[in-house]
Amino acid sequence: MKLAENKMEYYIFLGLIIGILIFLTNFIYEKWGRKLEKLNKKLGNQLIDNGFLDFADSSNLDELRLKLINSFNIYEDENYRIVHIDAEELAEFSFDFFLSQLQKILNKRNFKLNVRTAEDYEKSNDIYINDEKIKLYTKEEMEQETFWDTGARNFFKKINELLLKEELKEKFYLLYGDNDLCVLLLTDKQYRIIRHREFDNENEQPYLP
């Protein structure tokens, strides 16, 4: 009888502990969720106020605004700011994988982008961006297996230089890497807002090439 009573008390105590833990978990989650919701709204509105949707089509504006404010969704193609690149495709000179989308967002800024390989590119790794010759990566970088990263950085560093020459206020920032590599075309202010939103998550922070 005593054993049964002790067992019952144990289960009551265990149930109480589990109930408290569930309550605390839900409380913390809801509090964190409300805090994140407030942050998304604040920074989403800041992006909108700083021209993040200036190049979006008017038919998509309402939906894009809601996505920015509700969940800080900056990854929609309709923003005309983001392009999936894939560092492997770029390093293998497969520019057709991403070039048309890149040109589409640059055309919105009245900037024409042309990319072609040099005649000896298989040996030299040279390409032309708007008739300016650059080396995408070196033989040493290929041997060290860093050419995916350096190729992407060199490619967009040159485009940023050309944008600056045209006195455009935006530049390309890289996001992620390897096969997931994307680029975002941002003003300095837009970049700082996004970086602030992801201050505790380095993997989600855009970075200059």
Helices and strands as residue ranges (DSSP letters): H 2-49, G 58-60, H 61-71, G 77-79, E 82-84, H 87-91, G 95-97, H 99-107, E 115-117, H 121-124, E 126-129, E 132-135, H 139-143, H 147-165, E 171-175, G 178-180, E 182-186, H 188-197, G 202-204
